[in-house]
């Protein structure tokens, strides 16, 4: 991240159209035209060339600008609720109630997440609250800044105690050496409603979701995901979008850690007007999956150019990266990334600082390509940029090759691949599947209806793509 950027902290990445509009007005008063989204669901922007008169204008707004890294934004997976798989008891309102309990600006990174989603990182914080199967109780994974390893708090934490425990840890963490000492001190200080841990946390492997475009949400609503490849969001557009949300009673706008945002609860009756608005603004809502699964440093032109180079190479070679995520880092040795594969740019040696120098890179990946394992593996070190496409394509193929190997013996999988293949049709836009065995309940298509017998007017029940967008494929039945 560019350390010269200032921030507006948006707690949990959740804001209302009115609040976002006020923040935009403040940025416009400072003479800005664009804003960035940060990996911790905050707003980032430069203020180095702002005149004193404009500083006086922005001081009249209630929104606080954070000029340093002493305070952290709270990350949470509210953005995923109701649109992706989620823990049965965890509702959007639960996140909002928990976030309301934070009446201070945290110095520690705090994550509040559902383990059944992949859009928001689970272990990228210092205090990681992770929903359990027990209603209103959470695991707490802790890795304080001076700790070498993470550890789990020995009890489950009650939803309404999360803010209390987090603030108590803030007050004492610098002198705490391990989790046992932390638990002993907090047990004496606080009267909290803890619960015994009955089983260790198990996080299912989930492929990275497609988070862009207009998608169904329930019976009569949609959610919209918008993504800019350069992460420069035009303030005029955002302001007009806030106006649309206010006019149509849309209450929340959510920022994702992937430099995008999601609007949920769009009524079917509003959809034509929204699509017309996006069209008039020239907004593209169907970017390639190849370019949407990347995490880059904010306002880093070199990292953006490297990503473009790598994505172009994938595209030219027809390489699939579905379910994988990639990150580019300028901090070799930093171990808080949340992408499946990490490309680290090595620090330039001081001995050649006065000469032209071609940077070198390290390629790392998580065990089983799952960031939630928190186990890094080195794949290549000190390689030239020109070598990266081939290495990443090899890794992508390895990812698909090892899929499911931890669940069944290789021979068994090979046998089932040979004998248990089912012909289905898959939507090329959102990858959902039409299986004639089940039909399509939402479209009143009865089970047993072959794809060729579907009416020409049939559309995907997930993303509304036309029938022609479906491609015949074989599905392995295990």
KEVO-949232 format. One record per residue: residue in one letter; y, x, z of N, C-alpha, C, CB in turn. Coordinates in steps of 0.1 Angstrom, whole numbers, plus 5000, padded with zeros to 4 digits. Glycine has a CB too. Example, Ala and Ser with C-alpha at 12.3 -4.5 7.8 and 13.67 -1.06 7.14 Angstrom:
<pts>
A494351325078495551235078496751325078495551135090/S497851285071498951375071500051295079499451415057/
</pts>
This chain:
<pts>
X498850085000500050005000501250095000500049905012/X502350054993503550124993504250095006504450074981/X504550205014505050195027506550155027504850325035/X507150155016508550115015508749965014509250185003/X507649895012507749745011507949685024506549695004/X508749575025508949495036508049375035510449445038/X507849305046506849195046507349065053505549245054/X506848955049506948835056505548795060507648715047/X505348785073503948755078503748605077503848805092/X502648565070502248425068500948415076502148385053/X501048355088499948355097498648295091500248285110/X497648375090496348315084496448295069495948195091/X497548335062497748315048498048165045496548355041/X498348085055498547945054500047905055497747865064/X500647845045502047805046502247675040502947915040/X503347605043503647475037504547505025504247385048/X504647415016505547425005507047445009505447314995/X507447375020508747385025509047525031509047275036/X508047575039508247705045508347815034507147735055/X507447805024507447905013508747895005506247885004/X509247775003510447764996511647825003510747614993/X511647815017512747885024512648035023512647835039/X511348085023511248225022511648275008509748265024/X511348194998511848224984513348224984511248124974/X513948124990515448124990516048244996515947994997/X515448295007515848415014515748535005515048435027/X514648544998514448664989515448654977512948664983/X515648534972516648524961518048564966516748374956/X518348524979519648564985519848714985519848504999/X518648784986518648934986518748994972517448984994/X518748904962518848954948517548984942519649074948/X516448934948515048964943514648854933514048974954/X513848894923513248804913511748784915513648854899/X511148874922509648874922509248904937509048964912/X507948864940507348894952505948934950507448784962/X505349024959503949054958503148984969503749214960/X501848964967500948914978500149034983500048804972/X500049044996499349155002497949125005500049195015/X497149225008495749215011495449145024495049345011/X496449135033496349055045497048925045496849145057/X497148865033497648735031499048715035496748635038/X499848825032501348825035502148835022501648935045/X503448835023504348855012504948995014505448745012/X505049065002505549205002506649214992504449305000/X507649294995508849304986509649424990509749174986/X510349484980511249604983512649554987511349694971/X513249624996514649594999515549724999514749535013/X515049824992515849954993517149954986514950064987/X517349864976518649854969519449734972518349864954/X519149674983519949554987521249584994519049464997/X522349524989523649554994523849485008524749504984/X524849535015525149485029525449335029526249565035/X526149295019526549155018525349065016527449125005/X524349115009523049035007522249035020522249084995/X522349145028521649155040522149045050521749295047/X523449025050524148925058523648785054525648935057/X523448765041522948635037521548605042523048625021/X520648705041519348675044519148665060518348785039/X520148715067520048705082520248565087521048795088/X520748475078520948335082519648255082522048275073/X518648305076517348235075516448255087516548275062/X515648165090514748175102513548265100514248035106/X513248295087512048375084512348525088511748365069/X511348585095511548715100510948815089510748745113/X511748915086511349025077510749145086512449075068/X509549185083508949295091509049425083507449265094/X509849525087510149645079509149755081511449695082/X508249735091507249855094505849795096507749925107/X504949885100503549855101503149825115502649965095/X504049815124503749795138503149655141504949815147/X503449565133502949425134502049395123504049325135/X500949315126499949285116499849135113498649335120/X499649095101499348955098497948915102499648925083/X497748795107496348745110495748695097496448635120/X494548745094493748705082492848595087493048825076/X492648485079491648385082491148325069492248275091/X489948255070489348205058489648055057487848225058/X490748005062491147865060491147835045492547835066/X491547935037491747915022490347875016492148045016/X489247915022487947875017487347745021486947985021/X487947685032487347565037487547455027488047535051/X486447375026486447255018486247285003487647175020/X486347404999486147434985484947524982487447494979/X484547604992483347694991482447655003483747844991/X481247705003480247685014480847725027478947755011/X480547645037481147685050480247635062482547615052/X480447695073479647665085479947515089480047755097/X478847445092478947295093480047245101477647245098/X480347305112481347255122482747295119480947285136/X482947395111484247465109485047395099484047615105/X486047325103486947245095488247325093487247105100/X489047275083490347345081491247325093491047285069/X491147205099492047175111491647275123491847035116/X490447325124490047415134490847545133488547445134/X490947595120491747715118493147695123491647765103/X493747585119495147565121495447555136495647435115/X494547485144494747485158494647625164493647395165/X493647705160493547845165494747925162492247915159/X495247915150496447995146497647955154496747975131/X497747825157498947775165498947845179498847625167/X497747885184497747955197498348095197496247965201/X498548155186499148285185500648275185498648365173/X501248295197502648285199503348425200503048205211/X502648525195503148665195502748725182502548745207/X503448845179503048915167502049025170504348975160/X500849015165499849115169500149255163498449065163/X499749355171499749495166498349525160500149585178/X497349465165496049485160495749395148494949465171/X494949435139494549355128493449245133493949435116/X493749125131492849015135492348935123493648925145/X491048925122490348835112489648725119489448925104/X489848605113489148485119488448415107490248385125/X487148435106486448405093485148335095486248525085/X484748265084483448195083482548295076483648065075/X481348315082480448415075479748355063479348455085/X479948235060479348175048480248165036478848035051/X481348245036482248255025482348405022483548185027/X482848435010483048575005484448605001482048604994/X485348505000486648524995487548605005487348394992/X487348595018488148655028487248755035488748555038/X487748885037486848985043486648955058487549125042/X485448985062484948955076485249065085483548925076/X485049195081485049305090486249405087483849385089/X487349365081488449455078489449455089489049415065/X489249395100490149395111489749485123490449255116/X490649485133490249555145489549455154491449605153/X489949325154489249215161488849115151490249155172/X487449105149486949015139486148905145485949095129/X486848785145486148665151485448595140487248575157/X484048575142483248525131482448405136482248645126/X482548295129481948165134480448185136482348055124/X479948125147478548125149477947985146478248155164/X476647965148476047835146476347735157474547855144/X476847795168477147705180478547655178477047785193/X478747525178480047465175481147515184479947315176/X482247555178483447605184483247735192483847505194/X482247815188481947945193481948055183480747955202/X482348175186482548285176482048415181484048295173/X481348495173481148625176482448705175480048685166/X482548815183483648905182483249045179484548895195/X483549095167483249225163484449315165482749235148/X484349415173485549495177485449635171485749495192/X486549685165486649825162488149865164486249855147/X488449905176489849945179490250075172489949965195/X491550095170491950205161491450345165493450215162/X491150365178490650495183489150495184491350535196/X488450385181487050385182486450435169486450245185/X485350515170484650555158483650455152483850685161/X483150365161482150265156482550135161480750305161/X482150025154482449895158481349845168482449795146/X481649755176480749695186480949545188480849775200/X479949475192480049335194480349305209478849255189/X481349215211481549165224480349095229482849055224/X479949115242478549065246478348915248478249135259/X479448835246479348695246480048625234479848635260/X479748505232480448425222481748375228479648305217/X482748375219484148335223484448195219485148435217/X484948115228485347975226486547965217485647905239/X486647875207487647865198489047865204487547735190/X489247795215490547785221490947905230490747655229/X489947995231490248115239490548235230489048155248/X490448215216490648335207491948395209490448285193/X493048325209494448375210494648445223495448275208/X494048385234494148435248493448575249493548345258/X492248585244491548705244492148815236490048685240/X492548775224493248875215494448935221493648805201/X495248855227496548905234496148995246497448785238/X495148955253494749035265494249175260493648965273/X493549175249493149305244494249385239492149285232/X495249325233496549395229497149475240497549295223/X497149415252497849465264497149595269497949365274/X495849605267495149715274494349805264494149655284/X494249775251493249835243493349995242493349785229/X494550045243494750185241494050275251496250225242/X493750215262492950295273491550265274493650275286/X491050175265489650125265488750215257489549985260/X487650265262486750355255485550285249486250465264/X485050175254483950105248483949955251482650175253/X483049885245483049735246482649695260482149675236/X481849765267481349725280482549735290480249815285/X483349835289484549855297485549735294485249985295/X485749705282486649595277486149465283486649585262/X484849435282484349305288484549305303482849295284/X484249415310484449415324485849385328483949555330/X486849445322488249415325488649275322489149525318/X488349225310488749095306488048985315488349075292/X486849015319486148915328486848895341484648955330/X487449005346488248995358489648935356488449135364/X490148955344491548905342491548755337492248985331/X490548715330490648585323489548485328490548605308/X489948365328488948255330488748185317489548155341/X487748235309487448185296486148115295487548295286/X485948035285484747945284483748015274485147805278/X483148125279482248205271480948145270482148345276/X480148185260478748135259477848255256478648025247/X476648245261475648355259475248365244474448335268/X475048485239474548505225473048485225474948645220/X472648385217471248355216470548435206471048215214/X471248475195470648555184471748645178470048465174/X471348755172472348845166472948775153471648975161/X474148815150474848755139474148795126476248805138/X473848695118473248715104474148665094471848655103/X474648745085475548705075474848695061476848805074/X474748585056473948575043474748645032473748425039/X473948695022474548755011475048645001473648855003/X476348654998476948544989477648624978477848454997/X477448574966478248644955479648604955477648594941/X480548684950481948664950482248544941482748794945/X483148454946483348324939484448344928483748214948/X484348254919485448244909486548154915484948174895/X487748204916488748144925490048094917489148234936/X489848084904491048044896490847914889491348154885/X491947854884491847734876491847604884490647744867/X491747494877491647364884490147324886492347254875/X489847294898488447274902488347144910487847394909/X487147084909486946954917486846994932485746884912/X487346894940487346904954487046764960488646964960/X485746734962485446604966485446514954486346554977/X485646384957485546284946486846264939485146154952/X487946264946489146224939490246334940489746094944/X489846454943490846564945490446684937491046594959/X491446774936491146904929491847014938491746904915/X491347144935492047254940492447344929491247334951/X493547414930494047504919494147644924495447454914/X493547744917493747884920494547944909492347954922/X495548024913496448094904496448244907497848034904/X496348324896496248464897497148534887494748514895/X497848634891498648724882498048854882500248724886/X497748904870497049034869497949154875496649064855/X499249144874500149254879500649224893501249274870/X500249114899500649074913502149064915500049174923/X502849034904504349014905504548864903505149104895/X504848794914504948644913506448614911504348574925/X506748544901508148504897508648404908508248454883/X509748434914510348344924510748214919511548414931/X511248204907511648074901510447984899512348104887/X509348044894508147964893507647914906507048044886/X507548004916507047964929507947854935507048084938/X509247864933510147764939509847634932511647804937/X509747624919509447504912508047444916509447524897/X507147534919505747484923505847424937504847604923/X506647484946506847424959507447284958507747514968/X508447274949509047134946507947034942510147144936/X507047084933506046994928505146954940505147064917/X504747044948503947014960504646914970503547144967/X505846944972506646854981506746714975508046904984/X506946704962507046574956505746494955507546584941/X504646564956503346504955502546514968502546564944/X503246534979502646524993501446624994502146384996/X501646744988500646854990501146935002500446934977/X500346945013500846995025500747145027500246935036/X499747215020499547355023499347435010498247365031/X499847565011499547665000498947785007500947704993/X497847835002497147945008497148065000495647895011/X497448185006497348304999496048375002498548405004/X495448434992494148494993494348644995493148464981/X493348725000493448865000493348934987492448925010/X493148854976492948914963494148894954491648844956/X495348884960496548884953496648754945496749004944/X496248644950496248514943496548404954494948484936/X496748284949496948174959496248054955498448144962/X495947964964495147844962495847724968493747854968/X495947614960496447484965495347384965497647444956/X495147324977494047234978494547094980493147264991/X493746994977494146854980495046794969494746844993/X494846834957495646784946495046654941495746884934/X495646544942495146414938494946404923496046294943/X493846334919493546314905494746264897492346224903/X495546174903496646114896497746214894497246004905/X497746334901498746434900498346534889499046504913/X497046544886496646654878497346654864495146634875/X497446554857498146564843499546624845498246424837/X500346574855501646634856501646784860502346554867/X500646824868500546964872500147044860499546984883/X499246994852498847074840499947084830497647004833/X500746984829501946984820502947084825502646844819/X503147094839504047184845503647334842504147154860/X502347354844501847494842501947534828500347504847/X501647434819501747464804503147494800501247344796/X504147424806505547454803506047584808506447344809/X505447634818505747764824504947874818505447764839/X504047834809503247934802502148004811504048044796/X501647934821500747994830499347984825500847924844/X498648104824497248114820496348094833496948244813/X495448004833494647974845493148004842494847834849/X492848084832491448124829491348274826490848034818/X491748354835491548504833490048534832492348584843/X489748654827488448704826487948734840488348824817/X486648694842486048724855486048874858484548674856/X486048954847486049104848487249154855485949164834/X488349084854489549144860490049074873490649134850/X489348974877489748904889489048944902489548754887/X488049034901487349084912487749224917485849074909/X489049254916489549384919490549374930490149454907/X490449474939491449494950492149624948490749484964/X493449614946494349734943495449744954494949714929/X495949874956497149894964498249814958497450044965/X499149764966500249684961501349774955500949604973/X501849724943502949794936502549944933504249794945/X501349964928500850094924500550094909499650134933/X501450144901501350134887500150214882502650184880/X499950324888498750414884497450344886498850544891/X497350274898496050204901495950084892496150154916/X497050014888496949904879496449954865498249834878/X497050064860496650124847495150164847497550244844/X494650224859493250254860492350134859493050334873/X492750034866491949904865491949854851492649804875/X493049854844493049804830492149884821494549804825/X492150014823491350104816489850074818491650244819/X489450044831488050024834487649884829487850034849/X488449784831488149644827487949644812489249544831/X488849714804488749724790487449784786489949804784/X486949884793485649954790484549854793485550074799/X484549774804483549674806483449574795483849604820/X484649524791484749424781484149474768486149374779/X484549594764484049644751482549674751484749774748/X481949694763480549714763479749594768480249834773/X480349484769479749354773478949374786478749304762/X479649424796479049444809479449334818479549584815/X478449274825478649164834478849224848477449064835/X479849174855480149214869480149094878481449294870/X479548984874479548864882478948884896478748754874/X479748854906479248864920479648994926477748854920/X480049094918480549224923482049224925480149344913/X482449314934483949334935484149484935484449264949/X485449524931485749664930487149684937485849704915/X487249804943488449834949488949974945488349834964/X490249994944490850124941491650174953491750124928/X491350294958492050334970492650474968490950344982/X493750494975494450624975494250694988495950604972/X493350644996493050705010491650745011493450595021/X491250865006489950915007489450915022489751055001/X488250865025487850875039488150745046488350985046/X489050665042489350535048488150445047490650475043/X487750385058486550305057486850155061485450365066/X487850095055488149955059488349875046489449945067/X487649915035487749835023486749715024487349925011/X486949625015486049505015485549475001486749385021/X485549564992484949544979483549614978485849604968/X482749564969481349614968481349764964480549534957/X482249794954482349934949483749984951481949934934/X483850104956485250164958485450284949485350204973/X486550294943486950414935488050484943487450374920/X487750594949488750664957489450774949488150734970/X490750774949491450884942491650994953492850834937/X491151114949491251234958492751284959490351344953/X493051334971494351384974494551514966494551414989/X495651534960495951654952496051774961497251634944/X495251884958495352004966496752064966494252104960/X497152114977498552164978498652294970498852204993/X497552364967497652484959498052464945496352554959/X497952334940498252304926499452204925497052254918/X500152184936501152084936502252104926501752074950/X502452224922503552254912503052264898504252384916/X501852224896501252224882500752084878500052324882/X500652074865500051944860498551944865500051934844/X498151824870496851814877496251684873497051824892/X495051694868494251574865493551524877493251594853/X493851404882493251364895491751344893493851224899/X491051354904489551334904489351214914488851454909/X488151154912487851034920486451044926487950914910/X486250974937484950954943484550804940484950984958/X483250784938482750644936481750614948482050624922/X482050514955481250474967480850324965481950494980/X479750284972479450144972478750114985478450104960/X478749984989478149945001476649924999478749815006/X475849935009474449915009474149775004473849935023/X473249764994472949634987474149574980472349544997/X475249654979476449614972477149494980476249564958/X476849494993477349395002478349455012476149315009/X479649425011480649485020480349455035481949435017/X479649345037479349305051478349385058478949155052/X477649475051476649565057477449675064475749625047/X478749705060479549805065478949945064479849775080/X477949965055477350095053477650145039475750085055/X478550255039478950315026477850405021480250385028/X477750415008476950515001477750584990475650444995/X477550714989478250784979477450784966478550934983/X478150754955477450754942477850874933477750624934/X479150914934479651024926480851084933479950994911/X481051214932482251274938482951364929481851354951/X484251374930485151464922484851444907484851604926/X484951324902484651304888486051274881483651184886/X486051304868487251274860487351124857487251364847/X488551084854488750944850487950894839490250924847/X487750984829486950944817485450924820487051054807/X485050974832483650944836483450814843483151064844/X484550754848484350644857483750524850485750604862/X484150484837483450364831481950374831484050344817/X481450484827479950504826479350484840479650634820/X479950544850479350544863479450404869480150634873/X480450324866480650194871479650094864482050144870/X479450124851478550044844477050064849478650074829/X476750184852475450214858475250144871475250374860/X476350144879476250074892476049924890477550104900/X476849874881476749724878475249684874477649684867/X474649774866473249744862472349764874472849834851/X472649864883471749874895471949754904472250004902/X473149704904473349584913472449464909474849544912/X472349434896471549324891470049364892471849294877/X469749494891468349534892467849514906468149674888/X468649544916468149534930468249394936468849634938/X468849304929469149174934467749104939469749084924/X467749064951466548994956465449084961466048904946/X465549224959464449304962464149314977464749444957/X465249274985464949275000464349155005466249295007/X464049054995463548924999462048914995464348814994/X461648994985460248974981459849114974460148864970/X458549144975458049264968458349264954456549284971/X458549384948458849404934457849344925459049544931/X456549354928455449304920455549154920454149354925/X455749094931455848954932456948894923455948904946/X458148964924459248924916458948934901460549004920/X458349044898458049064883457048954878457349204881/X456148914887455148814883455848684881454048804893/X456748644891457348514890458348514878458148484903/X458948624875459848634863459048594850460548764862/X457848644850457048624838456448484837455848724838/X456248414849455648284849456448164852454448294858/X457548194860458348074865459748074860458348084880/X459948064847461248054841461547904837461348144828/X462747864840463047724837464347734828463447644850/X464247654817465347644808466447554813464947604794/X467647614815468847534819470047564810469147564834/X471147494813472347524805473447554815472747394796/X474147664813475147714822476547714816474747854827/X477447664824478847654820479447794820479747564830/X480047834808480547974807481847994814480648004792/X482547874818483747884825483647914840484547764823/X482747834846482547844861481147884865482947724868/X480247894856478847944858478047834866478848064866/X478447714867477647614873476547574863478447484877/X475447514867474247494859473947344858473047564865/X473647304845473047174843471547184842473747104831/X470847124851469447124851468946984849468847174865/X468146964838467746834834466846764845466946834821/X466246854853465346794863466146714874464646914870/X467446744875468246684885469346594879468946784894/X469646614866470746534860472046574866470546384862/X473046484866474346504872474846384879475346554861/X474646384892474946264900476446224899474546284914/X477346324899478746294898479146224885479546414900/X478446254874478746194861477746074858478646304850/X476946034868476045924866475045954856476745794863/X474646084855473546124845472246124853473846264839/X471346044850470046034858469146154856469245904854/X468346184866467446294865466446274853466646314878/X466146384846465246384835466046374822464346264836/X467346364822468146364809468246504804469546294812/X467746524792467846654785469246684781466946654773/X469646804781471046844777471446794764471146994778/X470446804754470846754740471146604740469646794731/X470646534750470846384750472146344758469646314757/X472846444763474046414770475146374759474546534778/X475946274763477046234753477946354750477846114759/X478546354738479446464735480746464744479946444720/X480946354751482146354760481846414774482546214762/X480546454776480146514789481046634792478646544789/X481446644805482246764809481546814822483646724812/X481846944824481247014836481746944849481747164836/X480946914858481246844870482046934880480046784877/X482147064877482847154886484247184881482047284888/X484347224868485647274862486147194851485447414858/X485347084847485746994836485747064822487146944838/X485047174821484847234807483947144798484147374808/X484247144785483547044776482047084775484147044763/X481246994769479847024767479547144759479146904760/X480447174750480347294741480447424749481347284730/X480947424761481147544769479847584776482247524779/X478747504775477547534781476647614772476747404785/X475947714778475047804770473647794776475647944770/X472647784767471247784772470847914778470347744760/X470147904789469748024796468447994804470748084805/X467748104808466548084816466848114831465448174811/X466348034840466548044854465248084861467147924860/X465248184869464048224876463848134888464048374881/X462648064889462347974900461448054909461747844895/X461948074922461248144932460548054942462148244939/
</pts>
